[in-house]
Amino acid sequence: MSLITSQGKHGLSPIAKWSLIISPILYMVGGVLLTGGEFGLWGNKLVGAITAQGETAKIGAVLSVIAGALYVTALMGLARITPQENMALARMQVATMGTAILTAIFIVWSGIAMAIAAGGTGADAGSLLVGIDAAAAILFFLVLIPLSGGFQRGGIVNKNLAWVVLGIGVLGFIASVVMGANDETGKMIISVLQGIYALVGFIIGIMLVKAEG
């Protein structure tokens, strides 16, 4: 795998490279702390798990927000080294903008989760989280489609991994639109695909670090 940059641009900055590695780790750890390791929860079950975790859930929410911020930082770094040919840069810019919006949405979600952990919410908290989950899932997977295009056309990462990202994006988008995050099956599928993408992102980060030595 080679890291290809446009003429006159330097390689990926250390901050962006390590952000791409650290963000999926924090995302997974934050998710475990939020729910106590229970997977694919939604609605009242999710609220119950967060409430049971208490202060630990608050830490998980904070780590998840940090993960989102680091991920945006990584994509901004990748966009800076992406060549303009074949609309690669434009695709990366769209993906970066979409991810920034997604992170803002997730900050709201995390704030609600922290309020639940503190025991300061009403009975509608579960419904609110489900609604935000559903909207965020659609945007999350939709953003992966132009991101994969930026990877492929810009020569930033191995094309096989770029195809994997595209597959996750398409499957996840279909699942989030058709099934949504409003039942156990839909939430489970979405969570699995998000977990797979976190692993792929980690692998891409490792490969970029090795490529630039």
Secondary structure, DSSP 8 states (H G I E B T S, - for coil): ------TT-----HHHHHHHHHHHHHHHHHHHHHHTT--S--HHHHHHHHHHHTHHHHHHHHHHHHHHHHHHHHHHHHHHH--SGGGHHHHHHHHHHHHHHHHHHHHHHHHHHHHHHTT---TTHHHHHHHHHHHHHHHHHHHHHHHHHHHHHHT-S-HHHHHHHHHHHHHHHHHHHHTTTSSHHHHHHHHHHHHHHHHHHHHHHHHHHHHH-
